[in-house]
């Protein structure tokens, strides 16, 4: 049997509606820096830590760094970290970080340049799906957005996107994670407001997992902690939370988010030097606490609009800096927690589309491993919209198709196919190769409209936002993940002040 005949006899089963791109594709084709630039920025960051140091008040953190060889100026609360200490921390760091899902289907392999896109933020507003008006975010939104994300193939993780404004601050941490984990089995990341609450979150995780050993073997929740306040200062309480989280075994993202031109130099490369110094200081501290602890380098350089001083996220400069930060972290072979998919638009519109598409494509092509804010965000991180999650999932799928690139193999070169068609043996559209590749080679958007004008008009001439609303409404009406086994949920409600009512977690509860 010839190779040509074998191709004709291959199974022709395909799904022409497929819009899923595999997570964890290897990026890194886009490199805004050359190798010499990367080395210079790294060296400059080490010089900052030695020369300028980090402001750390009297604390266990400062004592640990001092005991390891850092120089402390107690009168000015400055800690000078020698480069040998940072280099030792880089050698000790974990290069095989995996963020697990509860059921094992959505584990995130964060080895160098494996790209994942997901939600993010701590928005305080939600565009109501029915009225379209902004309202305060609630605990119910955390659960409902989780249910929506659970169905979106190109949204790979669920980072707490909104603040539950209807929950007291003392109860917010445990309720945030409960609602998020009940809504999806994908990996859940979130913050922790108080150091004392880390132990409570650990008990929550262990109760869900069944025992501590099982959770620590496959931690399905992690913490993003903004321990660094730019420029070059450790936040006292958040650093205590970081210490507790590492000792509890939670994977952590070390978040440093300076604003270029406001809390960091206006020079983009100067901001990169500062953000790398801040994150390397955090890395050094974590490695002294627990060598090899799973962490993400939280280099999150942001941009200030220098005409107003406001933070802006939908811009080329943010995309460039986040891509460059990823490239530097790739030189360490360490995963990065970075930002893309932001917009200053207040609604899902053309501005949101072009700003999101630009930054998501750039950071994904740069090989950023953990891209948060890639779904749902509006209004400079102040607001989210249900329909925006659906639209952004389409943007994410398209970006991941770019990351996958073009495969050049002997068969893909298609010499036999070209010869057959040009000699009059059929046509390309009906060729077995076309049927075989149509689902694997191409991305088919689930919300972007490719119908004829006639079909579109028969459907009421909906724009993309309306199509996304329809899908979001259908998911919220029909999709209710299993959440937790009844006996586990009963233990959780007995042990913790769970505010999410069981009545909202079953079909029929969505209007």
Secondary structure as the mmCIF struct_conf table of DSSP 4:
data_model
#
loop_
_struct_conf.conf_type_id
_struct_conf.id
_struct_conf.beg_label_comp_id
_struct_conf.beg_label_asym_id
_struct_conf.beg_label_seq_id
_struct_conf.end_label_comp_id
_struct_conf.end_label_asym_id
_struct_conf.end_label_seq_id
HELX_RH_AL_P HELX_RH_AL_P1 UNK A 3 UNK A 9
BEND BEND1 UNK A 10 UNK A 10
TURN_TY1_P TURN_TY1_P1 UNK A 16 UNK A 17
TURN_TY1_P TURN_TY1_P2 UNK A 23 UNK A 24
STRN STRN1 UNK A 25 UNK A 26
BEND BEND2 UNK A 32 UNK A 33
HELX_RH_AL_P HELX_RH_AL_P2 UNK A 35 UNK A 51
TURN_TY1_P TURN_TY1_P3 UNK A 52 UNK A 52
STRN STRN2 UNK A 54 UNK A 55
BEND BEND3 UNK A 58 UNK A 59
HELX_RH_AL_P HELX_RH_AL_P3 UNK A 60 UNK A 68
TURN_TY1_P TURN_TY1_P4 UNK A 69 UNK A 69
STRN STRN3 UNK A 71 UNK A 73
TURN_TY1_P TURN_TY1_P5 UNK A 74 UNK A 77
STRN STRN4 UNK A 78 UNK A 80
HELX_RH_AL_P HELX_RH_AL_P4 UNK A 83 UNK A 92
BEND BEND4 UNK A 93 UNK A 93
BEND BEND5 UNK A 95 UNK A 95
STRN STRN5 UNK A 98 UNK A 99
HELX_LH_PP_P HELX_LH_PP_P1 UNK A 100 UNK A 101
BEND BEND6 UNK A 102 UNK A 106
STRN STRN6 UNK A 108 UNK A 109
BEND BEND7 UNK A 111 UNK A 111
TURN_TY1_P TURN_TY1_P6 UNK A 112 UNK A 113
STRN STRN7 UNK A 114 UNK A 119
STRN STRN8 UNK A 123 UNK A 123
BEND BEND8 UNK A 124 UNK A 124
STRN STRN9 UNK A 125 UNK A 127
TURN_TY1_P TURN_TY1_P7 UNK A 129 UNK A 131
STRN STRN10 UNK A 134 UNK A 136
HELX_RH_AL_P HELX_RH_AL_P5 UNK A 139 UNK A 150
TURN_TY1_P TURN_TY1_P8 UNK A 151 UNK A 151
TURN_TY1_P TURN_TY1_P9 UNK A 153 UNK A 154
STRN STRN11 UNK A 158 UNK A 159
STRN STRN12 UNK A 162 UNK A 162
TURN_TY1_P TURN_TY1_P10 UNK A 165 UNK A 166
BEND BEND9 UNK A 167 UNK A 167
HELX_RH_3T_P HELX_RH_3T_P1 UNK A 169 UNK A 171
HELX_RH_AL_P HELX_RH_AL_P6 UNK A 172 UNK A 183
BEND BEND10 UNK A 185 UNK A 186
STRN STRN13 UNK A 188 UNK A 190
BEND BEND11 UNK A 193 UNK A 193
HELX_RH_3T_P HELX_RH_3T_P2 UNK A 195 UNK A 197
HELX_RH_AL_P HELX_RH_AL_P7 UNK A 198 UNK A 209
BEND BEND12 UNK A 210 UNK A 211
HELX_RH_AL_P HELX_RH_AL_P8 UNK A 212 UNK A 217
BEND BEND13 UNK A 218 UNK A 218
STRN STRN14 UNK A 221 UNK A 225
STRN STRN15 UNK A 228 UNK A 229
TURN_TY1_P TURN_TY1_P11 UNK A 230 UNK A 232
STRN STRN16 UNK A 233 UNK A 234
HELX_RH_AL_P HELX_RH_AL_P9 UNK A 236 UNK A 248
TURN_TY1_P TURN_TY1_P12 UNK A 249 UNK A 249
STRN STRN17 UNK A 252 UNK A 256
STRN STRN18 UNK A 259 UNK A 260
TURN_TY1_P TURN_TY1_P13 UNK A 261 UNK A 263
STRN STRN19 UNK A 264 UNK A 264
BEND BEND14 UNK A 266 UNK A 267
HELX_RH_AL_P HELX_RH_AL_P10 UNK A 268 UNK A 289
BEND BEND15 UNK A 290 UNK A 290
TURN_TY1_P TURN_TY1_P14 UNK A 291 UNK A 292
STRN STRN20 UNK A 295 UNK A 299
STRN STRN21 UNK A 302 UNK A 304
TURN_TY1_P TURN_TY1_P15 UNK A 306 UNK A 308
STRN STRN22 UNK A 311 UNK A 312
BEND BEND16 UNK A 314 UNK A 315
HELX_RH_AL_P HELX_RH_AL_P11 UNK A 316 UNK A 332
TURN_TY1_P TURN_TY1_P16 UNK A 333 UNK A 333
STRN STRN23 UNK A 336 UNK A 336
STRN STRN24 UNK A 337 UNK A 339
BEND BEND17 UNK A 346 UNK A 349
HELX_RH_AL_P HELX_RH_AL_P12 UNK A 350 UNK A 365
TURN_TY1_P TURN_TY1_P17 UNK A 366 UNK A 367
BEND BEND18 UNK A 369 UNK A 369
STRN STRN25 UNK A 370 UNK A 375
BEND BEND19 UNK A 376 UNK A 376
STRN STRN26 UNK A 377 UNK A 378
HELX_RH_3T_P HELX_RH_3T_P3 UNK A 379 UNK A 381
TURN_TY1_P TURN_TY1_P18 UNK A 382 UNK A 382
STRN STRN27 UNK A 383 UNK A 385
HELX_RH_AL_P HELX_RH_AL_P13 UNK A 386 UNK A 404
TURN_TY1_P TURN_TY1_P19 UNK A 410 UNK A 413
HELX_RH_AL_P HELX_RH_AL_P14 UNK A 415 UNK A 422
TURN_TY1_P TURN_TY1_P20 UNK A 423 UNK A 424
BEND BEND20 UNK A 425 UNK A 425
BEND BEND21 UNK A 428 UNK A 428
TURN_TY1_P TURN_TY1_P21 UNK A 429 UNK A 430
BEND BEND22 UNK A 431 UNK A 431
HELX_RH_AL_P HELX_RH_AL_P15 UNK A 432 UNK A 437
TURN_TY1_P TURN_TY1_P22 UNK A 438 UNK A 441
BEND BEND23 UNK A 446 UNK A 448
BEND BEND24 UNK A 451 UNK A 451
HELX_RH_AL_P HELX_RH_AL_P16 UNK A 453 UNK A 458
TURN_TY1_P TURN_TY1_P23 UNK A 459 UNK A 460
HELX_RH_AL_P HELX_RH_AL_P17 UNK A 464 UNK A 478
BEND BEND25 UNK A 484 UNK A 484
HELX_RH_AL_P HELX_RH_AL_P18 UNK A 486 UNK A 495
BEND BEND26 UNK A 496 UNK A 496
BEND BEND27 UNK A 500 UNK A 500
HELX_RH_3T_P HELX_RH_3T_P4 UNK A 502 UNK A 505
BEND BEND28 UNK A 506 UNK A 506
TURN_TY1_P TURN_TY1_P24 UNK A 507 UNK A 508
#
